[in-house]
Amino acid sequence: MFLQLAHTKLNVYDKTRKFTLESYKLTKLFPADEKFAMVQQIRRAALSAHLNLAEGASRKSLNERKRYFEVARGSVIEVDAAIGIAFELGYITMNELEVLGKAIVDSFKLLTGLIDKE
């Protein structure tokens, strides 16, 4: 936020930020009894994707950078899997998933491109 480092200007940084924000917004629709279970898990994983991208971008070692980006992508996959379960449980509708679904796909594609580029 205060450090205007190079990675904050990348499209992938903006996409993982949007992915995180949308994850938080969508989980507000979940039942109260999921507050300390699925809601926390989804939010932690979404935030982890964004934070691992940021931390990885600051690493000098190519292997270390790539590993952080892989962890970030894994967190996107984790959210996708959890959202699938939430949908099947009837916590959210396909219509409510539209924005987050796009953010998941965009983040996954851009992180994959970043990993393959490294």
C-alpha positions in Angstrom: 0.0 0.0 0.0 2.7 2.5 1.0 5.6 0.8 -0.8 5.1 1.5 -4.5 7.2 -1.5 -5.6 7.3 -2.8 -9.2 5.0 -5.8 -8.5 2.2 -3.5 -7.4 1.9 -2.3 -11.0 1.6 -5.8 -12.4 -1.8 -6.9 -13.8 -1.5 -10.1 -11.7 -1.2 -8.1 -8.5 -4.4 -6.2 -9.3 -6.2 -9.5 -10.2 -5.2 -11.3 -7.0 -6.3 -8.2 -5.0 -9.7 -8.3 -6.7 -9.8 -12.1 -6.1 -9.2 -11.6 -2.4 -11.8 -8.8 -2.0 -14.4 -10.8 -3.9 -13.7 -13.8 -1.7 -14.3 -11.8 1.4 -17.5 -10.3 -0.1 -19.0 -13.6 -1.2 -18.3 -15.4 2.1 -20.5 -12.8 3.8 -23.4 -14.7 2.2 -22.5 -18.0 4.0 -24.5 -19.2 7.0 -23.4 -18.1 10.4 -22.3 -21.6 11.4 -19.6 -21.5 8.7 -18.0 -18.3 10.2 -15.2 -20.2 11.9 -14.9 -23.0 9.3 -15.3 -22.6 5.6 -15.5 -18.7 5.7 -12.1 -18.5 7.5 -10.5 -21.1 5.3 -11.6 -19.3 2.1 -10.5 -15.9 3.3 -7.2 -17.2 4.5 -6.5 -18.9 1.2 -7.5 -15.9 -0.8 -5.4 -13.5 1.2 -2.5 -16.0 1.0 -2.6 -15.9 -2.8 -2.2 -12.1 -2.8 0.4 -12.0 -0.1 2.5 -14.8 -1.5 2.5 -13.1 -4.9 3.7 -9.9 -3.2 6.4 -11.6 -1.1 7.6 -13.7 -4.0 8.0 -10.7 -6.1 10.5 -9.3 -3.6 12.7 -12.4 -3.6 16.0 -12.2 -5.5 16.4 -16.0 -6.1 14.5 -17.2 -9.2 13.7 -20.5 -7.5 12.4 -18.8 -4.4 10.3 -16.4 -6.4 8.8 -19.2 -8.4 8.0 -21.2 -5.2 6.1 -18.3 -3.7 4.1 -17.9 -7.0 3.3 -21.6 -7.0 2.0 -21.3 -3.4 -0.1 -18.4 -4.5 -1.5 -20.4 -7.3 -2.2 -23.3 -5.0 -4.2 -21.0 -2.8 -6.3 -19.9 -5.7 -7.0 -23.6 -6.4 -7.9 -24.1 -2.7 -10.5 -21.3 -2.9 -11.9 -22.7 -6.1 -12.4 -26.2 -4.5 -14.0 -24.7 -1.4 -16.3 -22.5 -3.4 -17.4 -25.6 -5.3 -18.4 -27.3 -2.0 -20.2 -24.1 -0.8 -22.2 -24.1 -4.1 -23.1 -27.7 -3.7 -24.3 -27.0 -0.2 -26.5 -24.3 -1.4 -24.7 -21.4 0.3 -24.3 -19.5 -2.9 -25.8 -19.4 -6.3 -24.1 -19.5 -9.7 -25.2 -15.9 -10.3 -23.6 -14.8 -7.0 -20.4 -16.7 -8.1 -20.0 -14.9 -11.4 -17.6 -12.1 -10.3 -15.5 -14.4 -8.1 -15.4 -17.1 -10.7 -13.9 -14.7 -13.2 -11.4 -13.5 -10.6 -10.4 -17.1 -9.9 -9.8 -17.9 -13.6 -7.9 -14.6 -14.2 -5.7 -15.1 -11.1 -4.9 -18.7 -12.0 -4.0 -17.9 -15.6 -1.8 -14.9 -14.7 0.0 -16.8 -11.9 0.6 -19.7 -14.2 2.0 -17.4 -16.8 4.3 -15.8 -14.2 5.5 -19.2 -13.0 6.2 -20.4 -16.6 8.0 -17.1 -17.4 10.3 -17.5 -14.5 
